[in-house]
Amino acid sequence: MFAWIAQNIATIIICLALILIVAAIVFSMVRNKKKGKSSCCCNCQGCPMGGSCHKR
């Protein structure tokens, strides 16, 4: 078991780093959504869902 971990330590570290990055992005998106910020950052006048994603 330890030999396998030693042989694949670089892959394990890279996977853990990617998981942490994705988790940070999702956490940031959830926090922004709770604050009422939009995830698209675009002009909503032309968007068909513009009335349902922002509180007016």
mmCIF entry with sequence, helices, sheets and N, C-alpha, C, O atoms, coordinates in Angstrom:
data_MODEL
# 
_entry.id   MODEL 
# 
_entity.id                         1 
_entity.type                       polymer 
_entity.pdbx_number_of_molecules   1 
# 
_entity_poly.entity_id                      1 
_entity_poly.type                           'polypeptide(L)' 
_entity_poly.nstd_linkage                   no 
_entity_poly.nstd_monomer                   no 
_entity_poly.pdbx_seq_one_letter_code       MFAWIAQNIATIIICLALILIVAAIVFSMVRNKKKGKSSCCCNCQGCPMGGSCHKR 
_entity_poly.pdbx_seq_one_letter_code_can   MFAWIAQNIATIIICLALILIVAAIVFSMVRNKKKGKSSCCCNCQGCPMGGSCHKR 
_entity_poly.pdbx_strand_id                 A 
# 
loop_
_entity_poly_seq.entity_id 
_entity_poly_seq.num 
_entity_poly_seq.mon_id 
_entity_poly_seq.hetero 
1 1  MET n 
1 2  PHE n 
1 3  ALA n 
1 4  TRP n 
1 5  ILE n 
1 6  ALA n 
1 7  GLN n 
1 8  ASN n 
1 9  ILE n 
1 10 ALA n 
1 11 THR n 
1 12 ILE n 
1 13 ILE n 
1 14 ILE n 
1 15 CYS n 
1 16 LEU n 
1 17 ALA n 
1 18 LEU n 
1 19 ILE n 
1 20 LEU n 
1 21 ILE n 
1 22 VAL n 
1 23 ALA n 
1 24 ALA n 
1 25 ILE n 
1 26 VAL n 
1 27 PHE n 
1 28 SER n 
1 29 MET n 
1 30 VAL n 
1 31 ARG n 
1 32 ASN n 
1 33 LYS n 
1 34 LYS n 
1 35 LYS n 
1 36 GLY n 
1 37 LYS n 
1 38 SER n 
1 39 SER n 
1 40 CYS n 
1 41 CYS n 
1 42 CYS n 
1 43 ASN n 
1 44 CYS n 
1 45 GLN n 
1 46 GLY n 
1 47 CYS n 
1 48 PRO n 
1 49 MET n 
1 50 GLY n 
1 51 GLY n 
1 52 SER n 
1 53 CYS n 
1 54 HIS n 
1 55 LYS n 
1 56 ARG n 
# 
_struct_asym.id          A 
_struct_asym.entity_id   1 
# 
loop_
_struct_conf.conf_type_id 
_struct_conf.id 
_struct_conf.pdbx_PDB_helix_id 
_struct_conf.beg_label_comp_id 
_struct_conf.beg_label_asym_id 
_struct_conf.beg_label_seq_id 
_struct_conf.pdbx_beg_PDB_ins_code 
_struct_conf.end_label_comp_id 
_struct_conf.end_label_asym_id 
_struct_conf.end_label_seq_id 
_struct_conf.pdbx_end_PDB_ins_code 
_struct_conf.beg_auth_comp_id 
_struct_conf.beg_auth_asym_id 
_struct_conf.beg_auth_seq_id 
_struct_conf.end_auth_comp_id 
_struct_conf.end_auth_asym_id 
_struct_conf.end_auth_seq_id 
_struct_conf.pdbx_PDB_helix_class 
_struct_conf.details 
_struct_conf.pdbx_PDB_helix_length 
HELX_P HELX_P1 AA1 PHE A 2  ? GLN A 7  ? PHE A 2  GLN A 7  1 ? 6  
HELX_P HELX_P2 AA2 ILE A 9  ? LYS A 34 ? ILE A 9  LYS A 34 1 ? 26 
HELX_P HELX_P3 AA3 CYS A 44 ? GLY A 46 ? CYS A 44 GLY A 46 5 ? 3  
HELX_P HELX_P4 AA4 GLY A 50 ? CYS A 53 ? GLY A 50 CYS A 53 1 ? 4  
# 
_struct_conf_type.id          HELX_P 
_struct_conf_type.criteria    ? 
_struct_conf_type.reference   ? 
# 
loop_
_atom_site.group_PDB 
_atom_site.id 
_atom_site.type_symbol 
_atom_site.label_atom_id 
_atom_site.label_alt_id 
_atom_site.label_comp_id 
_atom_site.label_asym_id 
_atom_site.label_entity_id 
_atom_site.label_seq_id 
_atom_site.pdbx_PDB_ins_code 
_atom_site.Cartn_x 
_atom_site.Cartn_y 
_atom_site.Cartn_z 
_atom_site.occupancy 
_atom_site.B_iso_or_equiv 
_atom_site.pdbx_formal_charge 
_atom_site.auth_seq_id 
_atom_site.auth_comp_id 
_atom_site.auth_asym_id 
_atom_site.auth_atom_id 
_atom_site.pdbx_PDB_model_num 
ATOM 1   N N  . MET A 1 1  ? 0.829   -1.195 0.000   1.00 0.00 ? 1  MET A N  1 
ATOM 2   C CA . MET A 1 1  ? 0.000   0.000  0.000   1.00 0.00 ? 1  MET A CA 1 
ATOM 3   C C  . MET A 1 1  ? 0.868   1.253  0.000   1.00 0.00 ? 1  MET A C  1 
ATOM 4   O O  . MET A 1 1  ? 0.650   2.170  -0.791  1.00 0.00 ? 1  MET A O  1 
ATOM 5   N N  . PHE A 1 2  ? 1.859   1.282  0.900   1.00 0.00 ? 2  PHE A N  1 
ATOM 6   C CA . PHE A 1 2  ? 2.725   2.458  0.977   1.00 0.00 ? 2  PHE A CA 1 
ATOM 7   C C  . PHE A 1 2  ? 3.590   2.605  -0.268  1.00 0.00 ? 2  PHE A C  1 
ATOM 8   O O  . PHE A 1 2  ? 3.928   3.721  -0.663  1.00 0.00 ? 2  PHE A O  1 
ATOM 9   N N  . ALA A 1 3  ? 3.947   1.495  -0.881  1.00 0.00 ? 3  ALA A N  1 
ATOM 10  C CA . ALA A 1 3  ? 4.728   1.554  -2.112  1.00 0.00 ? 3  ALA A CA 1 
ATOM 11  C C  . ALA A 1 3  ? 3.907   2.192  -3.234  1.00 0.00 ? 3  ALA A C  1 
ATOM 12  O O  . ALA A 1 3  ? 4.423   2.997  -4.010  1.00 0.00 ? 3  ALA A O  1 
ATOM 13  N N  . TRP A 1 4  ? 2.628   1.826  -3.312  1.00 0.00 ? 4  TRP A N  1 
ATOM 14  C CA . TRP A 1 4  ? 1.753   2.404  -4.332  1.00 0.00 ? 4  TRP A CA 1 
ATOM 15  C C  . TRP A 1 4  ? 1.595   3.897  -4.115  1.00 0.00 ? 4  TRP A C  1 
ATOM 16  O O  . TRP A 1 4  ? 1.635   4.671  -5.070  1.00 0.00 ? 4  TRP A O  1 
ATOM 17  N N  . ILE A 1 5  ? 1.414   4.311  -2.855  1.00 0.00 ? 5  ILE A N  1 
ATOM 18  C CA . ILE A 1 5  ? 1.288   5.733  -2.543  1.00 0.00 ? 5  ILE A CA 1 
ATOM 19  C C  . ILE A 1 5  ? 2.572   6.473  -2.899  1.00 0.00 ? 5  ILE A C  1 
ATOM 20  O O  . ILE A 1 5  ? 2.523   7.569  -3.457  1.00 0.00 ? 5  ILE A O  1 
ATOM 21  N N  . ALA A 1 6  ? 3.704   5.887  -2.585  1.00 0.00 ? 6  ALA A N  1 
ATOM 22  C CA . ALA A 1 6  ? 4.995   6.524  -2.900  1.00 0.00 ? 6  ALA A CA 1 
ATOM 23  C C  . ALA A 1 6  ? 5.191   6.653  -4.408  1.00 0.00 ? 6  ALA A C  1 
ATOM 24  O O  . ALA A 1 6  ? 5.762   7.640  -4.872  1.00 0.00 ? 6  ALA A O  1 
ATOM 25  N N  . GLN A 1 7  ? 4.737   5.693  -5.160  1.00 0.00 ? 7  GLN A N  1 
ATOM 26  C CA . GLN A 1 7  ? 4.896   5.739  -6.611  1.00 0.00 ? 7  GLN A CA 1 
ATOM 27  C C  . GLN A 1 7  ? 3.952   6.754  -7.252  1.00 0.00 ? 7  GLN A C  1 
ATOM 28  O O  . GLN A 1 7  ? 4.246   7.279  -8.326  1.00 0.00 ? 7  GLN A O  1 
ATOM 29  N N  . ASN A 1 8  ? 2.842   7.028  -6.614  1.00 0.00 ? 8  ASN A N  1 
ATOM 30  C CA . ASN A 1 8  ? 1.826   7.902  -7.201  1.00 0.00 ? 8  ASN A CA 1 
ATOM 31  C C  . ASN A 1 8  ? 1.618   9.189  -6.413  1.00 0.00 ? 8  ASN A C  1 
ATOM 32  O O  . ASN A 1 8  ? 0.557   9.803  -6.523  1.00 0.00 ? 8  ASN A O  1 
ATOM 33  N N  . ILE A 1 9  ? 2.585   9.610  -5.634  1.00 0.00 ? 9  ILE A N  1 
ATOM 34  C CA . ILE A 1 9  ? 2.418   10.778 -4.770  1.00 0.00 ? 9  ILE A CA 1 
ATOM 35  C C  . ILE A 1 9  ? 2.168   12.055 -5.581  1.00 0.00 ? 9  ILE A C  1 
ATOM 36  O O  . ILE A 1 9  ? 1.381   12.902 -5.158  1.00 0.00 ? 9  ILE A O  1 
ATOM 37  N N  . ALA A 1 10 ? 2.810   12.203 -6.713  1.00 0.00 ? 10 ALA A N  1 
ATOM 38  C CA . ALA A 1 10 ? 2.610   13.406 -7.537  1.00 0.00 ? 10 ALA A CA 1 
ATOM 39  C C  . ALA A 1 10 ? 1.176   13.468 -8.060  1.00 0.00 ? 10 ALA A C  1 
ATOM 40  O O  . ALA A 1 10 ? 0.554   14.530 -8.042  1.00 0.00 ? 10 ALA A O  1 
ATOM 41  N N  . THR A 1 11 ? 0.657   12.355 -8.518  1.00 0.00 ? 11 THR A N  1 
ATOM 42  C CA . THR A 1 11 ? -0.713  12.304 -9.018  1.00 0.00 ? 11 THR A CA 1 
ATOM 43  C C  . THR A 1 11 ? -1.708  12.582 -7.900  1.00 0.00 ? 11 THR A C  1 
ATOM 44  O O  . THR A 1 11 ? -2.695  13.289 -8.104  1.00 0.00 ? 11 THR A O  1 
ATOM 45  N N  . ILE A 1 12 ? -1.455  12.037 -6.738  1.00 0.00 ? 12 ILE A N  1 
ATOM 46  C CA . ILE A 1 12 ? -2.344  12.242 -5.599  1.00 0.00 ? 12 ILE A CA 1 
ATOM 47  C C  . ILE A 1 12 ? -2.356  13.708 -5.198  1.00 0.00 ? 12 ILE A C  1 
ATOM 48  O O  . ILE A 1 12 ? -3.421  14.264 -4.930  1.00 0.00 ? 12 ILE A O  1 
ATOM 49  N N  . ILE A 1 13 ? -1.199  14.339 -5.151  1.00 0.00 ? 13 ILE A N  1 
ATOM 50  C CA . ILE A 1 13 ? -1.113  15.755 -4.771  1.00 0.00 ? 13 ILE A CA 1 
ATOM 51  C C  . ILE A 1 13 ? -1.820  16.633 -5.791  1.00 0.00 ? 13 ILE A C  1 
ATOM 52  O O  . ILE A 1 13 ? -2.540  17.557 -5.413  1.00 0.00 ? 13 ILE A O  1 
ATOM 53  N N  . ILE A 1 14 ? -1.629  16.361 -7.072  1.00 0.00 ? 14 ILE A N  1 
ATOM 54  C CA . ILE A 1 14 ? -2.276  17.146 -8.123  1.00 0.00 ? 14 ILE A CA 1 
ATOM 55  C C  . ILE A 1 14 ? -3.795  16.979 -8.056  1.00 0.00 ? 14 ILE A C  1 
ATOM 56  O O  . ILE A 1 14 ? -4.525  17.957 -8.212  1.00 0.00 ? 14 ILE A O  1 
ATOM 57  N N  . CYS A 1 15 ? -4.279  15.764 -7.829  1.00 0.00 ? 15 CYS A N  1 
ATOM 58  C CA . CYS A 1 15 ? -5.731  15.529 -7.715  1.00 0.00 ? 15 CYS A CA 1 
ATOM 59  C C  . CYS A 1 15 ? -6.310  16.263 -6.515  1.00 0.00 ? 15 CYS A C  1 
ATOM 60  O O  . CYS A 1 15 ? -7.388  16.849 -6.611  1.00 0.00 ? 15 CYS A O  1 
ATOM 61  N N  . LEU A 1 16 ? -5.611  16.239 -5.389  1.00 0.00 ? 16 LEU A N  1 
ATOM 62  C CA . LEU A 1 16 ? -6.090  16.953 -4.209  1.00 0.00 ? 16 LEU A CA 1 
ATOM 63  C C  . LEU A 1 16 ? -6.127  18.453 -4.444  1.00 0.00 ? 16 LEU A C  1 
ATOM 64  O O  . LEU A 1 16 ? -7.061  19.128 -4.011  1.00 0.00 ? 16 LEU A O  1 
ATOM 65  N N  . ALA A 1 17 ? -5.111  18.981 -5.131  1.00 0.00 ? 17 ALA A N  1 
ATOM 66  C CA . ALA A 1 17 ? -5.094  20.410 -5.439  1.00 0.00 ? 17 ALA A CA 1 
ATOM 67  C C  . ALA A 1 17 ? -6.254  20.786 -6.353  1.00 0.00 ? 17 ALA A C  1 
ATOM 68  O O  . ALA A 1 17 ? -6.890  21.820 -6.148  1.00 0.00 ? 17 ALA A O  1 
ATOM 69  N N  . LEU A 1 18 ? -6.535  19.972 -7.348  1.00 0.00 ? 18 LEU A N  1 
ATOM 70  C CA . LEU A 1 18 ? -7.657  20.247 -8.259  1.00 0.00 ? 18 LEU A CA 1 
ATOM 71  C C  . LEU A 1 18 ? -8.993  20.169 -7.528  1.00 0.00 ? 18 LEU A C  1 
ATOM 72  O O  . LEU A 1 18 ? -9.890  20.972 -7.785  1.00 0.00 ? 18 LEU A O  1 
ATOM 73  N N  . ILE A 1 19 ? -9.128  19.216 -6.627  1.00 0.00 ? 19 ILE A N  1 
ATOM 74  C CA . ILE A 1 19 ? -10.365 19.111 -5.841  1.00 0.00 ? 19 ILE A CA 1 
ATOM 75  C C  . ILE A 1 19 ? -10.554 20.349 -4.983  1.00 0.00 ? 19 ILE A C  1 
ATOM 76  O O  . ILE A 1 19 ? -11.667 20.862 -4.875  1.00 0.00 ? 19 ILE A O  1 
ATOM 77  N N  . LEU A 1 20 ? -9.482  20.835 -4.370  1.00 0.00 ? 20 LEU A N  1 
ATOM 78  C CA . LEU A 1 20 ? -9.569  22.046 -3.550  1.00 0.00 ? 20 LEU A CA 1 
ATOM 79  C C  . LEU A 1 20 ? -9.938  23.267 -4.385  1.00 0.00 ? 20 LEU A C  1 
ATOM 80  O O  . LEU A 1 20 ? -10.722 24.105 -3.941  1.00 0.00 ? 20 LEU A O  1 
ATOM 81  N N  . ILE A 1 21 ? -9.384  23.376 -5.584  1.00 0.00 ? 21 ILE A N  1 
ATOM 82  C CA . ILE A 1 21 ? -9.693  24.506 -6.458  1.00 0.00 ? 21 ILE A CA 1 
ATOM 83  C C  . ILE A 1 21 ? -11.162 24.485 -6.871  1.00 0.00 ? 21 ILE A C  1 
ATOM 84  O O  . ILE A 1 21 ? -11.835 25.516 -6.834  1.00 0.00 ? 21 ILE A O  1 
ATOM 85  N N  . VAL A 1 22 ? -11.654 23.324 -7.262  1.00 0.00 ? 22 VAL A N  1 
ATOM 86  C CA . VAL A 1 22 ? -13.060 23.204 -7.669  1.00 0.00 ? 22 VAL A CA 1 
ATOM 87  C C  . VAL A 1 22 ? -13.981 23.504 -6.487  1.00 0.00 ? 22 VAL A C  1 
ATOM 88  O O  . VAL A 1 22 ? -15.000 24.175 -6.650  1.00 0.00 ? 22 VAL A O  1 
ATOM 89  N N  . ALA A 1 23 ? -13.630 23.012 -5.307  1.00 0.00 ? 23 ALA A N  1 
ATOM 90  C CA . ALA A 1 23 ? -14.446 23.275 -4.120  1.00 0.00 ? 23 ALA A CA 1 
ATOM 91  C C  . ALA A 1 23 ? -14.471 24.767 -3.801  1.00 0.00 ? 23 ALA A C  1 
ATOM 92  O O  . ALA A 1 23 ? -15.515 25.294 -3.416  1.00 0.00 ? 23 ALA A O  1 
ATOM 93  N N  . ALA A 1 24 ? -13.338 25.459 -3.954  1.00 0.00 ? 24 ALA A N  1 
ATOM 94  C CA . ALA A 1 24 ? -13.289 26.899 -3.701  1.00 0.00 ? 24 ALA A CA 1 
ATOM 95  C C  . ALA A 1 24 ? -14.154 27.663 -4.701  1.00 0.00 ? 24 ALA A C  1 
ATOM 96  O O  . ALA A 1 24 ? -14.818 28.631 -4.331  1.00 0.00 ? 24 ALA A O  1 
ATOM 97  N N  . ILE A 1 25 ? -14.153 27.242 -5.946  1.00 0.00 ? 25 ILE A N  1 
ATOM 98  C CA . ILE A 1 25 ? -14.973 27.895 -6.968  1.00 0.00 ? 25 ILE A CA 1 
ATOM 99  C C  . ILE A 1 25 ? -16.456 27.699 -6.663  1.00 0.00 ? 25 ILE A C  1 
ATOM 100 O O  . ILE A 1 25 ? -17.235 28.649 -6.745  1.00 0.00 ? 25 ILE A O  1 
ATOM 101 N N  . VAL A 1 26 ? -16.847 26.490 -6.318  1.00 0.00 ? 26 VAL A N  1 
ATOM 102 C CA . VAL A 1 26 ? -18.256 26.213 -6.000  1.00 0.00 ? 26 VAL A CA 1 
ATOM 103 C C  . VAL A 1 26 ? -18.674 27.003 -4.761  1.00 0.00 ? 26 VAL A C  1 
ATOM 104 O O  . VAL A 1 26 ? -19.762 27.578 -4.739  1.00 0.00 ? 26 VAL A O  1 
ATOM 105 N N  . PHE A 1 27 ? -17.831 27.041 -3.735  1.00 0.00 ? 27 PHE A N  1 
ATOM 106 C CA . PHE A 1 27 ? -18.132 27.801 -2.524  1.00 0.00 ? 27 PHE A CA 1 
ATOM 107 C C  . PHE A 1 27 ? -18.313 29.281 -2.835  1.00 0.00 ? 27 PHE A C  1 
ATOM 108 O O  . PHE A 1 27 ? -19.217 29.926 -2.303  1.00 0.00 ? 27 PHE A O  1 
ATOM 109 N N  . SER A 1 28 ? -17.451 29.820 -3.701  1.00 0.00 ? 28 SER A N  1 
ATOM 110 C CA . SER A 1 28 ? -17.542 31.221 -4.094  1.00 0.00 ? 28 SER A CA 1 
ATOM 111 C C  . SER A 1 28 ? -18.843 31.493 -4.853  1.00 0.00 ? 28 SER A C  1 
ATOM 112 O O  . SER A 1 28 ? -19.489 32.517 -4.632  1.00 0.00 ? 28 SER A O  1 
ATOM 113 N N  . MET A 1 29 ? -19.225 30.579 -5.744  1.00 0.00 ? 29 MET A N  1 
ATOM 114 C CA . MET A 1 29 ? -20.456 30.760 -6.499  1.00 0.00 ? 29 MET A CA 1 
ATOM 115 C C  . MET A 1 29 ? -21.678 30.714 -5.590  1.00 0.00 ? 29 MET A C  1 
ATOM 116 O O  . MET A 1 29 ? -22.608 31.501 -5.765  1.00 0.00 ? 29 MET A O  1 
ATOM 117 N N  . VAL A 1 30 ? -21.687 29.801 -4.621  1.00 0.00 ? 30 VAL A N  1 
ATOM 118 C CA . VAL A 1 30 ? -22.804 29.708 -3.684  1.00 0.00 ? 30 VAL A CA 1 
ATOM 119 C C  . VAL A 1 30 ? -22.889 30.963 -2.835  1.00 0.00 ? 30 VAL A C  1 
ATOM 120 O O  . VAL A 1 30 ? -23.978 31.488 -2.608  1.00 0.00 ? 30 VAL A O  1 
ATOM 121 N N  . ARG A 1 31 ? -21.754 31.443 -2.366  1.00 0.00 ? 31 ARG A N  1 
ATOM 122 C CA . ARG A 1 31 ? -21.729 32.655 -1.544  1.00 0.00 ? 31 ARG A CA 1 
ATOM 123 C C  . ARG A 1 31 ? -22.224 33.858 -2.335  1.00 0.00 ? 31 ARG A C  1 
ATOM 124 O O  . ARG A 1 31 ? -22.997 34.661 -1.813  1.00 0.00 ? 31 ARG A O  1 
ATOM 125 N N  . ASN A 1 32 ? -21.790 33.994 -3.584  1.00 0.00 ? 32 ASN A N  1 
ATOM 126 C CA . ASN A 1 32 ? -22.247 35.105 -4.424  1.00 0.00 ? 32 ASN A CA 1 
ATOM 127 C C  . ASN A 1 32 ? -23.741 34.998 -4.707  1.00 0.00 ? 32 ASN A C  1 
ATOM 128 O O  . ASN A 1 32 ? -24.432 36.015 -4.744  1.00 0.00 ? 32 ASN A O  1 
ATOM 129 N N  . LYS A 1 33 ? -24.247 33.793 -4.908  1.00 0.00 ? 33 LYS A N  1 
ATOM 130 C CA . LYS A 1 33 ? -25.681 33.605 -5.169  1.00 0.00 ? 33 LYS A CA 1 
ATOM 131 C C  . LYS A 1 33 ? -26.500 34.004 -3.945  1.00 0.00 ? 33 LYS A C  1 
ATOM 132 O O  . LYS A 1 33 ? -27.566 34.603 -4.083  1.00 0.00 ? 33 LYS A O  1 
ATOM 133 N N  . LYS A 1 34 ? -26.010 33.677 -2.744  1.00 0.00 ? 34 LYS A N  1 
ATOM 134 C CA . LYS A 1 34 ? -26.723 34.050 -1.524  1.00 0.00 ? 34 LYS A CA 1 
ATOM 135 C C  . LYS A 1 34 ? -26.716 35.558 -1.315  1.00 0.00 ? 34 LYS A C  1 
ATOM 136 O O  . LYS A 1 34 ? -27.644 36.103 -0.717  1.00 0.00 ? 34 LYS A O  1 
ATOM 137 N N  . LYS A 1 35 ? -25.677 36.241 -1.803  1.00 0.00 ? 35 LYS A N  1 
ATOM 138 C CA . LYS A 1 35 ? -25.598 37.697 -1.697  1.00 0.00 ? 35 LYS A CA 1 
ATOM 139 C C  . LYS A 1 35 ? -26.435 38.382 -2.771  1.00 0.00 ? 35 LYS A C  1 
ATOM 140 O O  . LYS A 1 35 ? -26.598 39.602 -2.742  1.00 0.00 ? 35 LYS A O  1 
ATOM 141 N N  . GLY A 1 36 ? -26.967 37.613 -3.716  1.00 0.00 ? 36 GLY A N  1 
ATOM 142 C CA . GLY A 1 36 ? -27.804 38.174 -4.763  1.00 0.00 ? 36 GLY A CA 1 
ATOM 143 C C  . GLY A 1 36 ? -27.040 38.591 -6.003  1.00 0.00 ? 36 GLY A C  1 
ATOM 144 O O  . GLY A 1 36 ? -27.603 39.232 -6.890  1.00 0.00 ? 36 GLY A O  1 
ATOM 145 N N  . LYS A 1 37 ? -25.786 38.243 -6.077  1.00 0.00 ? 37 LYS A N  1 
ATOM 146 C CA . LYS A 1 37 ? -24.990 38.584 -7.258  1.00 0.00 ? 37 LYS A CA 1 
ATOM 147 C C  . LYS A 1 37 ? -25.251 37.572 -8.360  1.00 0.00 ? 37 LYS A C  1 
ATOM 148 O O  . LYS A 1 37 ? -25.560 36.410 -8.097  1.00 0.00 ? 37 LYS A O  1 
ATOM 149 N N  . SER A 1 38 ? -25.123 38.028 -9.587  1.00 0.00 ? 38 SER A N  1 
ATOM 150 C CA . SER A 1 38 ? -25.335 37.165 -10.735 1.00 0.00 ? 38 SER A CA 1 
ATOM 151 C C  . SER A 1 38 ? -24.045 36.439 -11.070 1.00 0.00 ? 38 SER A C  1 
ATOM 152 O O  . SER A 1 38 ? -22.950 36.959 -10.851 1.00 0.00 ? 38 SER A O  1 
ATOM 153 N N  . SER A 1 39 ? -24.182 35.247 -11.597 1.00 0.00 ? 39 SER A N  1 
ATOM 154 C CA . SER A 1 39 ? -22.998 34.487 -11.983 1.00 0.00 ? 39 SER A CA 1 
ATOM 155 C C  . SER A 1 39 ? -22.561 34.797 -13.411 1.00 0.00 ? 39 SER A C  1 
ATOM 156 O O  . SER A 1 39 ? -21.444 34.466 -13.808 1.00 0.00 ? 39 SER A O  1 
ATOM 157 N N  . CYS A 1 40 ? -23.448 35.437 -14.187 1.00 0.00 ? 40 CYS A N  1 
ATOM 158 C CA . CYS A 1 40 ? -23.123 35.672 -15.586 1.00 0.00 ? 40 CYS A CA 1 
ATOM 159 C C  . CYS A 1 40 ? -22.435 37.016 -15.808 1.00 0.00 ? 40 CYS A C  1 
ATOM 160 O O  . CYS A 1 40 ? -21.638 37.144 -16.737 1.00 0.00 ? 40 CYS A O  1 
ATOM 161 N N  . CYS A 1 41 ? -22.718 38.007 -14.991 1.00 0.00 ? 41 CYS A N  1 
ATOM 162 C CA . CYS A 1 41 ? -22.118 39.350 -15.096 1.00 0.00 ? 41 CYS A CA 1 
ATOM 163 C C  . CYS A 1 41 ? -22.427 40.017 -16.427 1.00 0.00 ? 41 CYS A C  1 
ATOM 164 O O  . CYS A 1 41 ? -21.620 40.803 -16.924 1.00 0.00 ? 41 CYS A O  1 
ATOM 165 N N  . CYS A 1 42 ? -23.561 39.722 -17.001 1.00 0.00 ? 42 CYS A N  1 
ATOM 166 C CA . CYS A 1 42 ? -23.937 40.300 -18.291 1.00 0.00 ? 42 CYS A CA 1 
ATOM 167 C C  . CYS A 1 42 ? -25.123 41.235 -18.118 1.00 0.00 ? 42 CYS A C  1 
ATOM 168 O O  . CYS A 1 42 ? -25.705 41.345 -17.038 1.00 0.00 ? 42 CYS A O  1 
ATOM 169 N N  . ASN A 1 43 ? -25.457 41.894 -19.195 1.00 0.00 ? 43 ASN A N  1 
ATOM 170 C CA . ASN A 1 43 ? -26.636 42.748 -19.209 1.00 0.00 ? 43 ASN A CA 1 
ATOM 171 C C  . ASN A 1 43 ? -27.863 41.855 -19.324 1.00 0.00 ? 43 ASN A C  1 
ATOM 172 O O  . ASN A 1 43 ? -27.970 41.067 -20.263 1.00 0.00 ? 43 ASN A O  1 
ATOM 173 N N  . CYS A 1 44 ? -28.782 41.970 -18.385 1.00 0.00 ? 44 CYS A N  1 
ATOM 174 C CA . CYS A 1 44 ? -29.926 41.057 -18.329 1.00 0.00 ? 44 CYS A CA 1 
ATOM 175 C C  . CYS A 1 44 ? -31.124 41.522 -19.142 1.00 0.00 ? 44 CYS A C  1 
ATOM 176 O O  . CYS A 1 44 ? -32.133 40.818 -19.182 1.00 0.00 ? 44 CYS A O  1 
ATOM 177 N N  . GLN A 1 45 ? -31.053 42.659 -19.780 1.00 0.00 ? 45 GLN A N  1 
ATOM 178 C CA . GLN A 1 45 ? -32.208 43.144 -20.535 1.00 0.00 ? 45 GLN A CA 1 
ATOM 179 C C  . GLN A 1 45 ? -32.540 42.238 -21.710 1.00 0.00 ? 45 GLN A C  1 
ATOM 180 O O  . GLN A 1 45 ? -33.713 42.089 -22.050 1.00 0.00 ? 45 GLN A O  1 
ATOM 181 N N  . GLY A 1 46 ? -31.551 41.636 -22.332 1.00 0.00 ? 46 GLY A N  1 
ATOM 182 C CA . GLY A 1 46 ? -31.793 40.767 -23.475 1.00 0.00 ? 46 GLY A CA 1 
ATOM 183 C C  . GLY A 1 46 ? -31.914 39.303 -23.101 1.00 0.00 ? 46 GLY A C  1 
ATOM 184 O O  . GLY A 1 46 ? -32.133 38.460 -23.970 1.00 0.00 ? 46 GLY A O  1 
ATOM 185 N N  . CYS A 1 47 ? -31.776 38.990 -21.839 1.00 0.00 ? 47 CYS A N  1 
ATOM 186 C CA . CYS A 1 47 ? -31.806 37.599 -21.387 1.00 0.00 ? 47 CYS A CA 1 
ATOM 187 C C  . CYS A 1 47 ? -33.235 37.176 -21.090 1.00 0.00 ? 47 CYS A C  1 
ATOM 188 O O  . CYS A 1 47 ? -33.943 37.894 -20.384 1.00 0.00 ? 47 CYS A O  1 
ATOM 189 N N  . PRO A 1 48 ? -33.687 36.036 -21.602 1.00 0.00 ? 48 PRO A N  1 
ATOM 190 C CA . PRO A 1 48 ? -35.046 35.593 -21.325 1.00 0.00 ? 48 PRO A CA 1 
ATOM 191 C C  . PRO A 1 48 ? -35.263 35.225 -19.851 1.00 0.00 ? 48 PRO A C  1 
ATOM 192 O O  . PRO A 1 48 ? -36.404 35.224 -19.388 1.00 0.00 ? 48 PRO A O  1 
ATOM 193 N N  . MET A 1 49 ? -34.212 34.919 -19.117 1.00 0.00 ? 49 MET A N  1 
ATOM 194 C CA . MET A 1 49 ? -34.332 34.573 -17.695 1.00 0.00 ? 49 MET A CA 1 
ATOM 195 C C  . MET A 1 49 ? -33.940 35.728 -16.793 1.00 0.00 ? 49 MET A C  1 
ATOM 196 O O  . MET A 1 49 ? -33.758 35.530 -15.591 1.00 0.00 ? 49 MET A O  1 
ATOM 197 N N  . GLY A 1 50 ? -33.805 36.924 -17.336 1.00 0.00 ? 50 GLY A N  1 
ATOM 198 C CA . GLY A 1 50 ? -33.365 38.082 -16.577 1.00 0.00 ? 50 GLY A CA 1 
ATOM 199 C C  . GLY A 1 50 ? -34.251 38.426 -15.399 1.00 0.00 ? 50 GLY A C  1 
ATOM 200 O O  . GLY A 1 50 ? -33.750 38.917 -14.388 1.00 0.00 ? 50 GLY A O  1 
ATOM 201 N N  . GLY A 1 51 ? -35.551 38.187 -15.491 1.00 0.00 ? 51 GLY A N  1 
ATOM 202 C CA . GLY A 1 51 ? -36.450 38.503 -14.400 1.00 0.00 ? 51 GLY A CA 1 
ATOM 203 C C  . GLY A 1 51 ? -36.431 37.491 -13.276 1.00 0.00 ? 51 GLY A C  1 
ATOM 204 O O  . GLY A 1 51 ? -36.830 37.809 -12.155 1.00 0.00 ? 51 GLY A O  1 
ATOM 205 N N  . SER A 1 52 ? -35.974 36.273 -13.550 1.00 0.00 ? 52 SER A N  1 
ATOM 206 C CA . SER A 1 52 ? -36.018 35.257 -12.507 1.00 0.00 ? 52 SER A CA 1 
ATOM 207 C C  . SER A 1 52 ? -34.700 35.061 -11.776 1.00 0.00 ? 52 SER A C  1 
ATOM 208 O O  . SER A 1 52 ? -34.682 34.412 -10.730 1.00 0.00 ? 52 SER A O  1 
ATOM 209 N N  . CYS A 1 53 ? -33.610 35.589 -12.278 1.00 0.00 ? 53 CYS A N  1 
ATOM 210 C CA . CYS A 1 53 ? -32.352 35.359 -11.573 1.00 0.00 ? 53 CYS A CA 1 
ATOM 211 C C  . CYS A 1 53 ? -31.962 36.541 -10.693 1.00 0.00 ? 53 CYS A C  1 
ATOM 212 O O  . CYS A 1 53 ? -31.051 36.409 -9.875  1.00 0.00 ? 53 CYS A O  1 
ATOM 213 N N  . HIS A 1 54 ? -32.614 37.683 -10.831 1.00 0.00 ? 54 HIS A N  1 
ATOM 214 C CA . HIS A 1 54 ? -32.286 38.864 -10.014 1.00 0.00 ? 54 HIS A CA 1 
ATOM 215 C C  . HIS A 1 54 ? -33.532 39.341 -9.291  1.00 0.00 ? 54 HIS A C  1 
ATOM 216 O O  . HIS A 1 54 ? -34.628 39.375 -9.850  1.00 0.00 ? 54 HIS A O  1 
ATOM 217 N N  . LYS A 1 55 ? -33.335 39.705 -8.040  1.00 0.00 ? 55 LYS A N  1 
ATOM 218 C CA . LYS A 1 55 ? -34.441 40.282 -7.278  1.00 0.00 ? 55 LYS A CA 1 
ATOM 219 C C  . LYS A 1 55 ? -34.538 41.754 -7.629  1.00 0.00 ? 55 LYS A C  1 
ATOM 220 O O  . LYS A 1 55 ? -33.534 42.465 -7.665  1.00 0.00 ? 55 LYS A O  1 
ATOM 221 N N  . ARG A 1 56 ? -35.738 42.196 -7.883  1.00 0.00 ? 56 ARG A N  1 
ATOM 222 C CA . ARG A 1 56 ? -35.919 43.607 -8.264  1.00 0.00 ? 56 ARG A CA 1 
ATOM 223 C C  . ARG A 1 56 ? -36.673 44.339 -7.208  1.00 0.00 ? 56 ARG A C  1 
ATOM 224 O O  . ARG A 1 56 ? -36.925 45.536 -7.346  1.00 0.00 ? 56 ARG A O  1 
# 
